[in-house]
Structures are given as C-alpha cells and as structure tokens.
Amino acid sequence: MRTILVAGAGKSSIYLINYLLTHAQSNKWKVIVADGDEHAIADKIKGHPFAEAAVIDITKEADRVPLVKRADIVLSLMPPQLHIYLAKDCLQYKKNLITSSYISDEMKAMDKEVKAAGLMFMCEMGLDPGIDHMTANKIIHSIQRVSGIITSFKSYCGGLIAPESDNNPWHYKFTWNPKNVITAGFGGAKYLSNGRHLEVPYEKMFENNKKVKVEDLTTLAYYPNRDSLRYLDIYEVPEIKTFLRATLRHPDFCLGWDALISLGLTDQNDSFNGDGNTYASWLKHKISYTGNDNLLQAVANKLGAKDGDKVMGLLKWLGLFDEIALKAGMHSSADILLDLLLQKWSMAPTDKDMVVMQHDIEYLHKDKIIKLTSAMVLKGESMELSAMAKTVGLPIGVLARMVLNKKIVPPAGVVLPNMASVYRPVLTELAHHGIIFSEVIE
C-alpha cells in the first residue's frame, strides 16, 4: 500500500481529498490528511477507511517528519509560507512534492539540489497559478508548431460569485481565502505592453480598470496580477509585444476598492485602538477628519466624488459611516476592514461561486493576424463544493495519481506545469470533471 500525505484541510482541500479517497481502494492508497484543526480533517475524511487523520503543527519537525518519511508523495495546500518546511523534508527523505502556490524564492533556491536528487517539486499546480499555465502553454505550443508568431498574450482569471447569488452592490463575496483578497495587489504588478515593460504600484492598481468581455457574462474589469514578466522566459514567447496576467472582478468592485485604498483602509502597517471606537471613528482617523463637514461629505471631498455617486453608495453599504463598535484592542486597518467584510461578503448556505478564466491571444500566421479566445466558466455545486476548491484541488490530485501510477514521468527540479508531458494528460482528465475550455478563432 502506498501512502499520500495531504498537508492542509482548509476550504480548497475538499475536492482533492475526495478525489484521492475515491481512487484509494482500487489503487491501494492510504491518504493521510494533516492539519492543525482536527474538526477540519474530520469534516473532509468523514471516517473513510483509507484515510488517516494527523493533527499536527506543521512548523514542528517532530510532528512533520514521521509523516513525510511514511509518504510516497506529499501534497501541500498549506499557506504559501509553510511549504518550505515540507520541501526541506521532502528533499532530505527523497519525496516528490506538489503545491498550488507560486514558486517562492526559498523554493527556487532548492532547484539544483532537487534536480540532483531526481525529485519533482511541482509548484503552481492549482487554478491560477496552475490551470492557467497548462491551458496557455497548450495553446502557445500548438501555435508554435504551425510556425505562428505570437504577438500578444493576455490571461485573465477570477474567483467570483455566480450571477444567481450576486445580490450586493459590490458584486462580490468571499469564495476563497479572505485574507488573500485583502492583500491582493500589495506588491504592485509588472507586465509587457506593446513592447514596453510597465510597472503599476499598489495605489494605482484598481484605478481606471480596463474591461474584458467573457461570453454569456456581464462585462468584467481586470487588474494586472503580480509579475507577469517572470513568465516570459518560461512560456518561451521571444517575439511577443504584449504579455499580461490579470485578475477579474466586476467593474463596481474595482471602483470601490480603489476608494478603500485612497482612504488608507487597506493599510496593514498602521495601528488603531478599537477600544470604544466605531467604524465611523476609524474612518475619521484615517482621513484626518476635522469636523468642519459631515463625515460623508468629507469622504466624498477626499475622493473627488459627490454624495450621490456610485462609489459613495458602495462605501455606505459596507457600513463605514456607522457607529458600530470595533473589536477591542490594537488592529491594523487591513484587519479592521477584513473583519467588516467577513460580515458583509460572506456566502449564504445556498450561494454558489464561479471561476472564470480566459486567454486572449493574437498571433501572425502566413501573414495573417489571428485572434484566439479560450475561455472557461465554471460554477460551484454549493458553498462547500465550490468551483474554487474544485479548480485548485483537482489538478494536484490528478497529477499525484498519474505520477504514482507511472502515467507521468515526474519532471525533475522545482518546476511548474508548462510541459506537454504533464499538461496533456492532466487537462484531459480535468475535462472529464467539467473543467472545459471553449475556443473562438477570428
């Protein structure tokens, strides 16, 4: 019997764990699910005979190492900063590793040793990053095979709320890690536009967002996602003039979030005492309110808006002007905002989420400019069985099964899934699970 170690039993793990347990008996697998929350583990494995619970502190070597030593492969859905603990153990005990997170500098530095050990540390094997890499490279490689010259590549992805569950003016609810939504864009972004390397600071990220049309959906807005330039060499598109990876949101979300940034309400480095204070008094403090105008007018003036403008309606709906008590103690503005949004943007039990991914590619073939659009829109089954959990977890599970069953030769090194030997079989199976892209060529 072979053993699979799954580290992390959070929201995004449900499809991964279900997939592994569905195949466990026929493949003779033991699936160990490790997390610090015993209730989260129990909720995912539900007493399955081929599952084992391990309540651990991932940062403690004594908790972690015995599980890694038992495993034939390690799958991590832990927060990104915790993957490195498992990575070091996997290198020492010669275990393949799969994660859904971006390749960190620490992980990248291990590449030479991982290659020398003949191990696969497959990172960026979720949705975005993950499915985006696989589908994009499938298209890019197919164009290059017919000697097409790719001039523009734009890839968009967003975790959104399904239209039938969209009932607030921000057109958004938390469908994944809320903290990640708050911190999105903090590091700014870099991308290539018409041959120019552009850099966008956080303060400008949500300003004047451009729009993109996804078939059968309302027009969406997008903002650049992290450092697109780091993928230029990986994607091997030397002639390209425009290269952008971006995040999708509703235009009203971007309008409102730009205002929150302008008001300083997303700052994670400040500190405010909640004792005896309210959301309104926090807002007054952040804009250095003098008391000459009413607070609503003072905020409108700071934003260059009027009371009746849409942006003011968005801020009112959040409750920023309300005399509702804050949690006691010292908190950053980002944490205060997160606490408020958890109340306003939580999904109801009957709500469904939606994942949207689209690649817009232009290329030159036989002196003709061709435009190709490849899009996937996937709705969740329920609040628990979300599209986000499905698209993050299943790619990891599928790759793990194929590696264990020798259907895929694991590529050595700290890598991402841009090679045909990985993306072809994985995408084929994902399609059987409803993760399907449709293409339009003009």
C-alpha positions as a printed NumPy array, in Angstrom:
array([[  0.   ,   0.   ,   0.   ],
       [  1.303,   3.437,  -0.961],
       [  0.816,   6.498,   1.207],
       [ -0.173,  10.021,   0.169],
       [  0.333,  12.879,   2.612],
       [ -2.056,  15.814,   2.161],
       [ -0.982,  18.801,   4.257],
       [ -3.883,  21.203,   4.746],
       [ -7.6  ,  20.558,   5.275],
       [ -8.956,  24.017,   4.54 ],
       [-11.72 ,  25.075,   2.138],
       [ -9.742,  24.352,  -1.013],
       [ -8.901,  20.761,   0.   ],
       [-12.319,  19.106,  -0.292],
       [-12.152,  18.08 ,  -3.967],
       [ -8.525,  16.974,  -3.671],
       [ -9.243,  14.748,  -0.675],
       [-12.485,  13.382,  -2.174],
       [-10.663,  12.559,  -5.426],
       [ -7.869,  10.708,  -3.642],
       [-10.266,   8.763,  -1.41 ],
       [-12.44 ,   7.843,  -4.402],
       [ -9.391,   6.205,  -6.007],
       [ -7.845,   4.91 ,  -2.774],
       [ -9.275,   1.391,  -2.663],
       [ -8.589,   0.5  ,  -6.306],
       [ -5.066,   1.922,  -6.114],
       [ -4.316,   0.604,  -2.609],
       [ -3.59 ,   4.058,  -1.159],
       [ -3.533,   5.306,   2.394],
       [ -4.384,   9.028,   2.438],
       [ -3.037,  10.89 ,   5.465],
       [ -4.653,  14.316,   5.951],
       [ -2.616,  16.592,   8.223],
       [ -3.761,  19.905,   9.657],
       [ -3.804,  21.819,  12.918],
       [ -7.618,  21.639,  13.067],
       [ -8.949,  18.176,  13.902],
       [-12.52 ,  19.223,  13.049],
       [-11.478,  20.361,   9.56 ],
       [ -9.792,  16.994,   8.966],
       [-12.792,  15.036,  10.261],
       [-15.118,  17.071,   8.044],
       [-13.064,  16.16 ,   4.959],
       [-12.337,  12.457,   5.54 ],
       [-15.659,  11.526,   7.204],
       [-14.296,   8.308,   8.684],
       [-13.194,   6.893,   5.325],
       [-11.454,   3.512,   5.808],
       [ -8.5  ,   4.501,   3.615],
       [ -7.975,   7.862,   5.34 ],
       [ -5.923,   8.736,   8.38 ],
       [ -6.109,  11.957,  10.403],
       [ -2.964,  13.666,  11.688],
       [ -3.405,  16.734,  13.89 ],
       [ -0.03 ,  18.481,  13.743],
       [  1.808,  21.755,  13.953],
       [  3.449,  21.889,  10.527],
       [  6.291,  24.033,  11.879],
       [  7.321,  21.318,  14.356],
       [  9.806,  18.831,  12.977],
       [  8.735,  16.103,  15.4  ],
       [  5.144,  16.331,  14.12 ],
       [  6.031,  16.645,  10.456],
       [  8.968,  14.377,   9.672],
       [  7.421,  10.992,  10.601],
       [  4.548,  11.695,   8.184],
       [  6.868,  12.776,   5.358],
       [  9.008,   9.668,   5.865],
       [  5.908,   7.446,   5.533],
       [  4.672,   9.183,   2.383],
       [  5.27 ,   8.156,  -1.212],
       [  4.267,  11.658,  -2.328],
       [  3.478,  14.887,  -0.447],
       [  0.713,  17.298,  -1.487],
       [  0.604,  20.678,   0.236],
       [ -2.338,  23.057,   0.445],
       [ -0.804,  24.84 ,   3.394],
       [ -0.394,  28.644,   3.369],
       [  2.456,  29.523,   0.949],
       [  4.983,  30.426,   3.639],
       [  4.682,  26.936,   5.181],
       [  5.506,  24.872,   2.081],
       [  9.22 ,  25.319,   2.718],
       [  9.093,  23.15 ,   5.864],
       [  7.74 ,  20.243,   3.835],
       [ 10.061,  20.977,   0.927],
       [ 13.172,  20.608,   3.082],
       [ 11.883,  17.334,   4.495],
       [ 10.961,  16.058,   1.026],
       [ 14.474,  16.798,  -0.201],
       [ 16.047,  15.051,   2.768],
       [ 13.843,  11.961,   2.571],
       [ 13.583,  11.869,  -1.259],
       [  9.858,  12.513,  -1.739],
       [  8.098,  14.212,  -4.642],
       [  6.124,  17.327,  -3.683],
       [  3.158,  19.125,  -5.278],
       [  1.797,  22.52 ,  -4.197],
       [ -0.68 ,  25.023,  -5.611],
       [  1.332,  28.113,  -4.647],
       [  3.685,  30.39 ,  -6.554],
       [  7.342,  29.338,  -6.53 ],
       [  8.884,  31.256,  -3.649],
       [ 12.493,  32.477,  -3.659],
       [ 13.312,  29.873,  -0.981],
       [ 11.824,  27.09 ,  -3.069],
       [ 13.515,  28.32 ,  -6.242],
       [ 16.871,  28.239,  -4.461],
       [ 16.413,  24.499,  -3.921],
       [ 16.128,  23.735,  -7.653],
       [ 19.707,  22.49 ,  -8.153],
       [ 19.534,  20.097,  -5.187],
       [ 16.062,  18.871,  -6.149],
       [ 17.228,  18.128,  -9.7  ],
       [ 20.335,  16.353,  -8.441],
       [ 18.117,  14.175,  -6.245],
       [ 15.905,  13.352,  -9.241],
       [ 12.855,  14.734,  -7.452],
       [  9.839,  16.689,  -8.675],
       [  8.778,  19.74 ,  -6.689],
       [  5.776,  20.759,  -8.795],
       [  4.578,  24.209,  -7.761],
       [  1.804,  26.384,  -9.211],
       [ -0.407,  23.327,  -9.777],
       [ -3.773,  24.83 ,  -8.815],
       [ -6.092,  27.176, -10.678],
       [ -4.203,  30.456, -11.04 ],
       [ -1.39 ,  29.587, -10.988],
       [ -1.891,  26.116, -12.44 ],
       [ -4.685,  25.528, -14.931],
       [ -3.736,  28.875, -16.485],
       [ -0.18 ,  27.617, -17.184],
       [ -1.367,  24.311, -18.6  ],
       [ -4.035,  25.71 , -20.918],
       [ -1.906,  28.68 , -22.015],
       [  1.091,  26.532, -22.893],
       [ -1.108,  24.035, -24.725],
       [ -2.311,  26.899, -26.966],
       [  1.123,  28.507, -27.294],
       [  2.806,  25.242, -28.259],
       [  0.081,  24.439, -30.813],
       [  0.577,  27.851, -32.465],
       [  4.343,  27.432, -32.494],
       [  4.022,  24.006, -34.126],
       [  2.485,  25.646, -37.212],
       [  5.176,  28.376, -37.172],
       [  2.805,  31.024, -35.83 ],
       [  4.378,  34.098, -34.23 ],
       [  2.597,  35.109, -31.028],
       [  2.455,  38.89 , -30.617],
       [  0.013,  39.303, -27.733],
       [ -0.944,  37.11 , -24.779],
       [ -3.443,  38.181, -22.119],
       [ -4.631,  35.751, -19.47 ],
       [ -7.425,  36.611, -17.037],
       [ -8.775,  34.698, -14.064],
       [-11.177,  35.489, -11.254],
       [-12.918,  33.778,  -8.381],
       [-16.346,  35.432,  -8.473],
       [-19.878,  34.955,  -7.228],
       [-22.306,  33.205,  -9.603],
       [-24.894,  35.56 , -11.152],
       [-27.794,  33.873,  -9.343],
       [-26.067,  34.52 ,  -5.987],
       [-24.949,  38.075,  -6.826],
       [-27.12 ,  40.243,  -4.585],
       [-24.913,  43.042,  -3.274],
       [-23.708,  46.253,  -4.973],
       [-20.049,  45.154,  -4.911],
       [-20.932,  42.024,  -6.927],
       [-18.529,  40.063,  -4.757],
       [-18.462,  37.561,  -1.903],
       [-15.592,  35.616,  -0.351],
       [-15.219,  32.416,  -2.346],
       [-11.65 ,  31.664,  -1.175],
       [ -9.15 ,  32.854,   1.449],
       [-10.493,  36.272,   2.594],
       [ -7.063,  37.467,   3.735],
       [ -5.704,  36.975,   0.217],
       [ -8.442,  39.24 ,  -1.164],
       [ -7.458,  41.995,   1.246],
       [ -3.76 ,  41.759,   0.359],
       [ -4.241,  41.334,  -3.413],
       [ -2.009,  43.681,  -5.341],
       [  0.061,  44.819,  -2.349],
       [  3.324,  44.138,  -4.184],
       [  2.278,  46.025,  -7.32 ],
       [  2.438,  44.466, -10.774],
       [  4.669,  44.254, -13.848],
       [  3.727,  43.378, -17.412],
       [  4.633,  43.925, -21.057],
       [  2.505,  46.24 , -23.21 ],
       [  3.335,  46.993, -26.854],
       [  6.989,  46.258, -26.228],
       [  7.234,  48.342, -23.037],
       [  7.843,  46.987, -19.549],
       [  5.248,  48.632, -17.314],
       [  5.086,  48.687, -13.542],
       [  1.929,  49.54 , -11.605],
       [  2.173,  50.473,  -7.902],
       [ -0.494,  49.22 ,  -5.493],
       [ -2.006,  52.693,  -5.171],
       [ -2.818,  52.705,  -8.913],
       [ -3.78 ,  49.045,  -9.291],
       [ -7.568,  49.483,  -9.274],
       [ -7.661,  52.871, -10.942],
       [ -9.394,  53.177, -14.348],
       [ -9.546,  49.425, -14.863],
       [ -9.903,  48.179, -18.391],
       [-12.764,  45.881, -19.356],
       [-12.906,  42.433, -20.931],
       [-15.92 ,  40.599, -22.333],
       [-16.473,  36.977, -21.427],
       [-19.162,  35.244, -23.476],
       [-22.571,  34.99 , -21.74 ],
       [-21.387,  37.075, -18.773],
       [-21.624,  40.754, -17.946],
       [-18.573,  42.813, -18.857],
       [-15.799,  42.344, -16.282],
       [-12.887,  44.532, -15.26 ],
       [ -9.324,  43.369, -14.74 ],
       [ -6.203,  44.48 , -12.915],
       [ -2.643,  43.186, -13.543],
       [ -1.592,  40.229, -11.425],
       [  1.842,  40.274,  -9.789],
       [  4.918,  39.995, -12.023],
       [  3.89 ,  38.781, -15.482],
       [  7.421,  39.376, -16.781],
       [  8.837,  36.396, -14.863],
       [  6.86 ,  34.075, -17.154],
       [  8.249,  35.423, -20.426],
       [ 11.191,  33.003, -20.444],
       [  9.141,  30.138, -19.021],
       [  6.466,  30.474, -21.716],
       [  9.151,  30.867, -24.425],
       [  7.49 ,  33.61 , -26.477],
       [ 10.501,  35.682, -27.639],
       [  8.709,  37.768, -30.297],
       [  5.826,  38.811, -28.046],
       [  4.971,  42.508, -27.637],
       [  2.179,  42.288, -25.046],
       [  2.176,  39.809, -22.151],
       [ -0.24 ,  40.212, -19.265],
       [ -1.656,  38.035, -16.495],
       [ -4.595,  39.688, -14.75 ],
       [ -7.312,  39.186, -12.134],
       [-11.006,  39.553, -12.984],
       [-13.539,  41.465, -10.905],
       [-16.799,  43.32 , -11.519],
       [-16.147,  46.969, -12.515],
       [-18.003,  48.185,  -9.403],
       [-15.686,  46.147,  -7.171],
       [-12.658,  47.878,  -8.688],
       [-14.296,  51.288,  -8.275],
       [-14.972,  50.637,  -4.61 ],
       [-11.632,  49.006,  -3.854],
       [ -9.778,  51.928,  -5.39 ],
       [-11.637,  54.177,  -2.931],
       [-10.711,  51.941,   0.034],
       [ -7.042,  52.215,  -0.964],
       [ -7.3  ,  56.008,  -1.35 ],
       [ -8.786,  56.258,   2.144],
       [ -5.969,  54.137,   3.617],
       [ -8.365,  51.433,   4.792],
       [ -6.32 ,  48.531,   3.406],
       [ -3.103,  49.502,   5.231],
       [ -1.625,  46.533,   7.103],
       [  1.227,  48.506,   8.67 ],
       [ -0.745,  51.059,  10.734],
       [ -2.386,  50.521,  14.106],
       [ -5.711,  51.653,  15.561],
       [ -7.192,  51.035,  19.002],
       [-10.66 ,  49.535,  18.744],
       [-11.494,  50.174,  22.402],
       [-14.516,  52.479,  22.499],
       [-14.249,  53.215,  18.772],
       [-16.538,  52.56 ,  15.822],
       [-16.184,  52.131,  12.067],
       [-17.059,  55.811,  11.705],
       [-14.39 ,  56.938,  14.179],
       [-11.819,  54.717,  12.451],
       [-12.72 ,  56.319,   9.131],
       [-12.449,  59.809,  10.693],
       [ -8.986,  58.948,  11.969],
       [ -7.848,  57.635,   8.583],
       [ -8.867,  60.779,   6.673],
       [ -7.736,  63.178,   9.439],
       [-11.318,  64.383,   9.837],
       [-11.516,  67.949,  11.188],
       [-15.245,  68.122,  11.849],
       [-15.954,  71.059,   9.527],
       [-18.139,  68.92 ,   7.217],
       [-20.254,  65.877,   7.926],
       [-18.221,  62.684,   7.522],
       [-19.986,  61.655,   4.334],
       [-19.106,  64.959,   2.681],
       [-15.524,  64.831,   3.963],
       [-15.006,  61.391,   2.408],
       [-16.629,  62.488,  -0.851],
       [-14.336,  65.513,  -0.982],
       [-11.264,  63.351,  -0.404],
       [-12.298,  61.033,  -3.234],
       [-13.328,  63.848,  -5.583],
       [-16.844,  62.425,  -5.582],
       [-20.389,  63.554,  -4.797],
       [-22.771,  62.083,  -2.267],
       [-24.938,  60.508,  -4.958],
       [-22.046,  58.879,  -6.838],
       [-21.897,  55.082,  -7.073],
       [-18.664,  54.908,  -5.088],
       [-20.309,  56.581,  -2.102],
       [-23.153,  54.073,  -2.241],
       [-20.626,  51.241,  -2.149],
       [-18.927,  52.681,   0.944],
       [-22.251,  53.317,   2.695],
       [-23.364,  49.747,   2.027],
       [-20.247,  48.436,   3.767],
       [-21.208,  50.351,   6.926],
       [-18.095,  52.542,   7.068],
       [-20.141,  55.521,   8.315],
       [-21.938,  53.53 ,  11.022],
       [-21.431,  53.933,  14.764],
       [-20.901,  50.204,  15.229],
       [-18.292,  49.172,  17.775],
       [-14.949,  47.768,  16.634],
       [-13.313,  44.771,  18.23 ],
       [-11.328,  45.75 ,  21.313],
       [ -7.551,  46.014,  21.104],
       [ -4.988,  47.27 ,  18.614],
       [ -5.549,  46.316,  14.97 ],
       [ -4.226,  47.297,  11.566],
       [ -6.648,  48.93 ,   9.147],
       [ -6.426,  45.845,   6.932],
       [ -7.584,  43.667,   9.821],
       [-10.428,  46.036,  10.713],
       [-11.538,  46.057,   7.088],
       [-11.303,  42.265,   6.879],
       [-13.494,  41.892,   9.961],
       [-16.105,  44.166,   8.379],
       [-16.004,  42.422,   5.005],
       [-16.343,  38.985,   6.589],
       [-19.74 ,  40.19 ,   7.803],
       [-20.779,  41.801,   4.51 ],
       [-19.298,  39.443,   1.91 ],
       [-19.908,  36.036,   3.46 ],
       [-21.588,  33.414,   1.274],
       [-25.033,  32.173,   2.269],
       [-25.507,  28.38 ,   2.506],
       [-27.357,  28.346,  -0.83 ],
       [-24.866,  30.608,  -2.646],
       [-22.691,  29.352,  -5.487],
       [-19.346,  30.7  ,  -6.61 ],
       [-17.975,  30.937, -10.123],
       [-14.491,  30.677, -11.597],
       [-13.791,  32.478, -14.865],
       [-10.584,  32.057, -16.867],
       [ -9.912,  33.454, -20.314],
       [ -6.87 ,  33.652, -22.582],
       [ -6.852,  36.232, -25.381],
       [ -4.036,  35.548, -27.862],
       [ -3.056,  37.242, -31.098],
       [ -0.592,  35.654, -33.492],
       [  0.722,  36.021, -37.014],
       [  0.318,  33.023, -39.325],
       [  1.05 ,  33.175, -43.052],
       [  0.966,  36.989, -42.947],
       [ -2.472,  36.982, -41.349],
       [ -3.291,  38.239, -37.823],
       [ -5.389,  35.673, -35.977],
       [ -7.188,  36.244, -32.675],
       [ -7.884,  33.28 , -30.433],
       [-10.013,  33.332, -27.285],
       [-10.085,  30.343, -24.948],
       [-12.484,  30.574, -22.002],
       [-13.73 ,  28.515, -19.088],
       [-16.674,  29.443, -16.844],
       [-17.354,  27.013, -14.01 ],
       [-19.978,  27.334, -11.271],
       [-19.747,  25.648,  -7.904],
       [-22.221,  22.988,  -6.786],
       [-22.713,  24.549,  -3.342],
       [-20.983,  26.805,  -0.829],
       [-18.845,  23.84 ,   0.291],
       [-18.349,  22.191,  -3.1  ],
       [-17.119,  25.378,  -4.708],
       [-15.702,  25.926,  -8.174],
       [-12.635,  27.428,  -6.492],
       [-11.98 ,  24.291,  -4.417],
       [-12.515,  22.108,  -7.489],
       [-10.122,  24.003,  -9.75 ],
       [ -7.436,  24.397,  -7.058],
       [ -7.551,  20.852,  -5.695],
       [ -8.24 ,  18.557,  -8.642],
       [ -5.092,  19.374, -10.686],
       [ -2.962,  18.36 ,  -7.693],
       [ -4.873,  15.12 ,  -7.2  ],
       [ -4.811,  14.178, -10.878],
       [ -1.059,  14.767, -11.158],
       [ -0.398,  12.816,  -7.956],
       [ -2.4  ,   9.826,  -9.223],
       [ -0.645,   9.863, -12.59 ],
       [  2.811,  10.089, -11.011],
       [  2.082,   7.265,  -8.566],
       [  0.665,   5.091, -11.365],
       [  3.6  ,   5.895, -13.658],
       [  1.365,   7.567, -16.255],
       [  3.567,  10.678, -15.992],
       [  7.325,  10.702, -15.547],
       [  7.825,  13.387, -12.91 ],
       [  9.96 ,  16.248, -14.287],
       [ 12.97 ,  16.885, -12.04 ],
       [ 13.522,  20.179, -10.275],
       [ 11.423,  22.988,  -8.842],
       [  9.015,  23.352, -11.746],
       [  5.577,  24.49 , -12.85 ],
       [  3.246,  22.579, -15.223],
       [  4.236,  24.102, -18.562],
       [  5.475,  20.878, -20.177],
       [  3.302,  18.826, -22.555],
       [  4.081,  15.588, -20.714],
       [  2.162,  16.997, -17.737],
       [ -0.495,  19.315, -19.165],
       [ -1.828,  16.97 , -21.859],
       [ -2.923,  14.086, -19.616],
       [ -3.926,  16.325, -16.705],
       [ -6.123,  18.612, -18.838],
       [ -7.701,  15.568, -20.483],
       [ -8.817,  14.243, -17.112],
       [ -9.897,  17.661, -15.82 ],
       [-12.215,  17.898, -18.825],
       [-13.945,  14.732, -17.602],
       [-14.661,  16.642, -14.385],
       [-16.269,  19.562, -16.219],
       [-13.241,  21.848, -16.356],
       [-13.542,  22.604, -20.061],
       [-12.318,  25.482, -22.235],
       [-14.119,  26.627, -25.369],
       [-12.19 ,  28.324, -28.171],
       [-13.201,  31.016, -30.654],
       [-10.877,  31.967, -33.532],
       [-11.248,  35.147, -35.578]])
